[in-house]
Amino acid sequence: MAVFKKCLVFLLVLLTAFALQIIFFSPISPDILELPLTSPSASVPPSNNQLQKVIKLGEGLLEGPEDVAVDEDGALYTATRGGWIRRLHRNGSWEDWKKFESNTLLGIATPKRGGLIVCDADKGLLKFTDDGVTVLASHVDGSEIR
Ligand SMILES: *[C@@H]1O[C@H](CO)[C@@H](O)[C@H](O)[C@H]1NC(C)=O
């Protein structure tokens, strides 16, 4: 029983020493962290109605347009999921310019020499002109572009 008491006293002394060590020599500062105050105007951007002026082009006319490009005459092109290349003329009228049997037409670009370059995820790189469609690249290093 005396051994048990000695152990208990030793344990209490140990815990007290440990607690005093933490209270007086702890590297953790108990100081309250003061964050800089922000002015209310800095956290809330000024309101505006810029997005109210956005005009949706081709709403209801275009099925899944993926990209847009503008040619030198100012006509805007887009390739749709249905395989259509649609052209928006400067006078605001849409034209079904070209139809291609594909539902994977993605990015488009208007090169300086005219026509329209279209990336097709299945068939490769295509060039559309008023005369028709040319496949510019369907393979790279012997591997089919996919
Ligand atoms: C709009 O412009 C295109 C290209 O110049 C022309 O073919 C089309 O007839 C015009 N549409 C209207 C409604 O003026």
The ligand as an SDF file (V2000), in Angstrom:
LIG
                    3D

 14 14  0  0  0  0  0  0  0  0999 V2000
  -27.6670   39.5870  -94.5610 C   0  0  0  0  0  0  0  0  0  0  0  0
  -26.4150   39.5560  -95.1850 O   0  0  0  0  0  0  0  0  0  0  0  0
  -26.1560   38.3820  -95.9340 C   0  0  0  0  0  0  0  0  0  0  0  0
  -24.7110   38.4450  -96.4440 C   0  0  0  0  0  0  0  0  0  0  0  0
  -24.4040   39.6710  -96.9730 O   0  0  0  0  0  0  0  0  0  0  0  0
  -27.1740   38.2470  -97.0380 C   0  0  0  0  0  0  0  0  0  0  0  0
  -26.9470   37.0700  -97.7770 O   0  0  0  0  0  0  0  0  0  0  0  0
  -28.5620   38.2150  -96.4360 C   0  0  0  0  0  0  0  0  0  0  0  0
  -29.5310   38.1800  -97.4410 O   0  0  0  0  0  0  0  0  0  0  0  0
  -28.7870   39.4270  -95.5520 C   0  0  0  0  0  0  0  0  0  0  0  0
  -30.0410   39.2480  -94.8540 N   0  0  0  0  0  0  0  0  0  0  0  0
  -30.8900   40.2610  -94.6840 C   0  0  0  0  0  0  0  0  0  0  0  0
  -32.1340   39.9220  -93.9430 C   0  0  0  0  0  0  0  0  0  0  0  0
  -30.6580   41.3720  -95.0910 O   0  0  0  0  0  0  0  0  0  0  0  0
  1  2  1  0
  1 10  1  0
  2  3  1  0
  3  4  1  0
  3  6  1  0
  4  5  1  0
  6  7  1  0
  6  8  1  0
  8  9  1  0
  8 10  1  0
 10 11  1  0
 11 12  1  0
 12 13  1  0
 12 14  2  0
M  END
$$$$
